[in-house]
Amino acid sequence: MTPLPALKPKDRFSSDSTALHTPSQISDTDGNAAEVMETTLSVSGMTCASCVNGIERHVGSIDGVSSVKVDLMTAQATICHASQLVPADALRTAIEEMGFEASVLSSTTRHNKNSSAANNAALITGEQPVESWFNVEGMTCGSCVATLTDLLTALPGVIAADVQLLTAQAMVEHRPRDIGVREIADVMSNAGYKATPLDTDSDANGGSSADPSAMALKNLEKHRRKAAIRFAWSLLFSIPMAIISMIIDMALPASNPTAKAFHRKVFKQYSVSVICIFFIATPAQIILGAYFYKHAFKSLYRAKTANMDVLIALGTTAAYVGSIISVTIQNGDGEQFFETAVFLMTFVLLGRWLEAIAKGRTVSAVEALVKMQPEEALLVRVQTGQSAPILESINTRQIQLGDLLQVNNGMRVPCDGVITRGQTDIDESLLTGESVPVVKSEGSAVTGGTLNISQSIQMRATAINESSTLSRIVKLVREAQSSKPHIQEVADRVAARFVPLVILASVVVFIAWIAAGAAGNIRREWLDSKQAMGGFGNTSSMDGEHDRKPMAYGIFSLLNAVSVLVIACPCALGLAAPTAIMVGTGLAARFGILVKGGGATMEAASKIDIVAFDKTGTLTIGKPAVVDSYVDESLDARAAGFSAWLNACIAELESLSSHPLAAAICTHIRENHQADGTAAVPPQLLEHTELPGRGMRATVQIPAEFVSAIGWPEAANSARLLVGKDSWVKDEGCAMSTPLETRSRWSDNGHTPVAVALVPIAPELPGSVIAAFALADQVRPEARDVVSKLKQRKIEVWMISGDHPAAANAIARELGIDHVMAGVLPEQKSEVVRLLQQRGKSSTEELPPLILANPTNNTMVGSPDLGKQPTDLAGISAEPLKSRMTRWIPRFGLSWGSKTKRRPYAKVAMVGDGVNDAPALAQADVGIAVGSGTAAAMETAPALLMRPTLYSLLTFFDLSRTVFRRVKLNFVWASMYNVVCIPIAAGILYPAVDRGLPPVIAGLLMIASSLSVMVSSLSLKLYRERKYDKGSKNDHQFLSNSIL
């Protein structure tokens, strides 16, 4: 076995020793750029934020590590590192040396962000190489290895092959597009070596290489089992301890025979009760305490930090050792509290078991997604010479690109694909949150994991395994749940210093009470253990009498110090945000919202001041439609049937083009002019030409009765039919017959005109425009309602569009948007978003200027009311912006009057769908891409709306606010718990009520604080998404069914 290289810590005295390397900074020992790997490890044994901080600090200090992200909830660590300097196994060893159990789940090459979209595309199409492992039977010598190696490397699509004789396994690196795992296994089997593809749950070395999300669930289940076993072991000690110390010593009267037997002294000074309790507490301290001692030692020694295990180890050790000293010094008559140590460990182990159960509940969303992936699929094999295909059941990991699969009624779709035969209803609720099944037919795309609830279908596989939509969604949700919001980073810094401060406070409490006892300031009733310690102390009635000596003030001081140690709980602080975010991102996924940015994105979304929309494809459907039309009615009056003939000619000509405007015109004619009937004279198109940027042109034969109606001589029965831009038609010499009022209305509304003209072949005759269409993008039906609800919530709504100002203004008027930026180039959108963020500054501060790269087509538009000329944000008439003209920037979008003070920085959300929106999505505080958008937009945006509705945007904002109200509530509770309980444990209530807090009760309160935070976060599952209906009486309400 090759030894692991020694890990070299970063220079602690260098000026940048606290900063982690960026991937571009990592180099090997020769100064060459090193390959950056991203390794995911499973980490068991973490209990609080101190553990997380310790691992991040310790591993981050290793030379070659660029970033470390540890997730307490999923018990996983994601580390970016240089593989040449620090391999994955070395990272695992470093974590294990800290006292945690670690195993490598995956280790992949980290690609540059600029090429991530290309890498994703290569993964989906099967062009990116993958490694597949096989068990191979029948190899006997090196000759077999050489034979198989030559055989495999000769296969098309195979890049490399590694055949291992000792392990009887083979690793093949191949491109799934060219060759799949089944074909590789068949080749080896046909050569006489039976090959079986390895399951992904175990790699070639017996380690785990399963999907990290699935492994997270397995690790949580494993952690629950271990916690339950530890708690069961603790009951073997705590139950007999409770019977002796709580029932026999305290509950039974001194005259009871059992009590007398246990109070009888042996060895002249020690009672049977004390001896029995000692022999129960000692093995408990060794067996149960070993777990806490080991983690506490490695936390202090390896990670140079203190966690919750340190507090438990100190508290139980103090109680155990203090009892021995007290009983020994006073010859068996002193106070003993062995049961405190045993009960403390029992309650802590109980709490951790319950926490493990609760953590499993918080990742139920990921669990539901993982369980959607079926284990088997039906492969349709078509055998040569056989008419009927054969169905073969295979593991879904063996599906290859292009496989023909059958999905029967009630089965889940095994992978992404396209239906090749049949029609059915697919339930996509777990992916999109939409409960209504979607009808799918031949040519429709289906997503792996969705449920076929109707008829059997056959499909062709287009994306498999890690490249499938479901796998990528699971990965995104997992990454989102592990991201930290700003408020959690603050809590982590507090938790990192919390334990040392608690230890210091415990020492101070002990010294203070010792001083008070030495000065005689501790009253006798305080020293009465039963009364002062809440009835849980134990005074051994050695002689069976009720009279007893007062507790020694040293023991009294020690018990108060132990109470301070065990009641302090950094766990509640560490769990306050991650548990709520885990539940919140899971709920978002259920509602069809992928929050890739996790807690940080939801935190920003909960504070949004401005929402900026792209127009095309976001506020609109992105599909043009005919909204108005004009036909010279006088032609129909002179020749009946002319309109039907003309529409038939237009439809036939436009059907020959793939342009979206042409398709819209064809659809309009088909849907609105069927009543005209079939043209009496069918159109005769002799030839056609498509002129890019202008339109369609064709030669058409005109019936004689229509020639005279147009006013041409009978000889002019052949003409050119033009369908295209007004400017092009004018250039062809056609007179515009469309009424000026109609053209003006179309222009004001931002509609795109398409003229239809006939130009006679005879050059001496002029052509004329005989019809025209006005086209516009279709507004989403819910867009106006969404804009209205955002404005009701005091959120400003903006439109940032690259479209013509007239078109943008028309859409804004229709939707009720008051602020519009039109004619913005793609690279300028991010600058506009940046200025929107800065516009929150006070009116006395001047904003930095925006230098537009090509500003000649940019126009500021605001308050788009009907009948008003568009105005810029300062109330000045809009005009094209001249080069480097920036006079309007300092007054960007504001009527800054003087006394109004705004937030220094406005939180801006950008909603878009196209490649041109990607820079703005990245610049915004929250970038939100709609699911129908381009890959670039969805790759850049930290939030993705999977449903085809903007109502998901309202759900996202509301859910984010709900989650972070709960996060703040959790933090307030965790903080107030420590602020209130630590002084009580220290004994601040003795002067008032003559009572304190015994260590056992303090331990129970510590457990209750963590569990209460978990339950508080889990109650977010009661959240129900509001069903938005236009015109609802409750439109003004802010999701009345949301919870605190």
Number of C-alpha atoms within 10 A of each C-alpha: 3 4 6 13 12 9 17 12 15 18 13 10 8 8 8 11 13 14 12 19 19 14 22 12 12 22 18 15 10 7 9 9 14 20 18 25 24 22 24 24 29 25 24 21 16 23 21 23 28 28 28 21 19 23 26 20 16 18 23 24 23 20 19 30 27 24 19 20 20 26 21 23 23 26 23 26 23 21 23 25 31 25 20 15 22 21 18 24 16 17 23 21 15 19 25 16 16 23 20 21 16 22 21 21 25 18 18 11 14 16 14 12 11 8 10 14 16 13 16 17 15 16 22 22 17 23 17 15 17 14 15 20 24 23 20 24 16 13 20 11 10 12 10 15 18 13 13 23 19 12 15 25 17 13 16 11 18 21 16 15 21 17 24 17 17 9 11 17 21 24 19 22 18 27 21 25 20 14 17 21 22 16 13 21 21 15 18 19 16 10 13 14 18 17 24 20 20 20 17 14 14 14 16 20 9 8 12 19 21 17 18 22 23 16 20 25 20 14 20 21 16 14 20 21 15 14 22 19 14 20 21 15 16 22 18 13 23 24 13 14 24 17 13 20 23 17 13 20 24 20 12 14 15 20 10 11 11 13 22 22 14 20 22 17 18 10 7 9 15 19 22 19 23 24 15 15 20 20 13 19 24 17 13 21 22 11 14 21 20 13 16 20 19 16 23 25 19 19 25 15 13 17 24 13 23 25 30 26 25 24 24 25 24 18 28 26 18 19 25 22 14 20 21 18 15 20 18 16 10 11 12 20 21 21 25 27 28 28 27 29 28 29 25 23 26 26 23 20 22 21 22 22 21 19 22 22 19 19 24 21 17 27 23 16 22 26 19 14 22 19 11 19 19 18 12 18 24 20 22 18 14 13 10 7 6 8 8 10 12 12 14 13 11 14 15 18 21 18 25 24 22 17 16 20 26 23 20 19 16 13 18 23 26 31 32 25 26 22 24 18 15 14 18 21 18 23 22 21 17 19 24 20 18 17 10 11 16 14 12 18 17 15 15 13 15 25 21 24 26 23 24 24 16 17 14 17 21 21 28 22 22 22 25 27 21 15 19 21 20 23 21 14 18 24 18 18 26 24 17 25 28 24 21 22 20 13 17 22 14 10 20 21 14 16 26 22 15 21 23 16 12 21 21 13 18 25 17 14 22 23 16 15 23 20 16 14 17 12 9 11 11 18 14 16 15 22 21 23 22 17 15 22 23 15 15 21 24 20 22 24 21 23 15 16 10 11 8 14 12 17 19 15 21 17 23 23 25 22 27 23 29 32 28 32 31 31 30 28 30 29 23 28 27 29 29 28 28 26 27 31 31 30 25 30 31 27 23 23 26 20 23 24 27 29 27 26 25 25 29 21 22 29 25 21 24 19 18 19 22 21 23 26 24 24 25 21 20 24 28 19 16 17 15 22 22 22 15 15 16 17 18 15 12 12 18 16 12 14 15 14 19 23 21 23 22 20 22 23 20 22 20 15 25 23 16 14 15 10 13 13 21 24 18 19 23 21 16 19 16 14 10 9 15 11 9 12 11 14 16 11 13 14 21 15 16 11 11 16 14 18 10 9 9 16 23 22 20 20 20 22 17 22 17 15 15 20 20 16 17 17 10 16 12 14 10 18 19 20 19 21 25 28 27 25 18 21 12 16 25 16 9 15 14 21 15 19 16 17 10 10 9 14 16 11 11 21 16 17 21 22 23 21 20 25 26 26 27 25 22 23 16 13 8 7 13 15 25 20 24 23 22 24 22 23 21 23 22 18 21 18 15 17 18 21 20 21 23 17 17 21 17 14 12 11 17 18 21 22 25 29 25 22 20 16 25 20 21 24 30 19 25 24 16 15 20 19 23 17 22 29 26 24 23 25 20 18 16 24 24 22 20 21 26 18 21 22 21 20 25 18 16 18 19 10 9 13 17 11 15 18 14 19 11 15 18 16 17 24 22 26 31 27 20 23 16 13 7 8 15 23 18 22 22 19 14 13 13 18 15 13 18 13 12 14 15 14 11 16 19 18 16 19 22 13 12 16 8 9 9 9 13 13 12 12 14 20 22 29 26 28 30 32 29 20 16 21 30 27 21 31 30 19 21 25 24 26 29 30 30 26 23 20 19 17 18 19 28 26 19 23 28 25 28 30 27 21 19 16 17 21 20 23 20 19 21 28 19 19 26 24 21 21 29 25 17 23 26 15 18 26 22 13 18 23 17 12 18 20 12 10 22 24 15 20 27 27 24 16 14 17 12 7 10 19 23 23 28 24 30 24 21 23 29 19 19 24 25 16 23 25 20 16 28 26 15 19 27 19 15 23 16 10 16 15 18 16 10 17 12 13 8 9 8 12 15 14 11 15 19 9 12 17 16 15
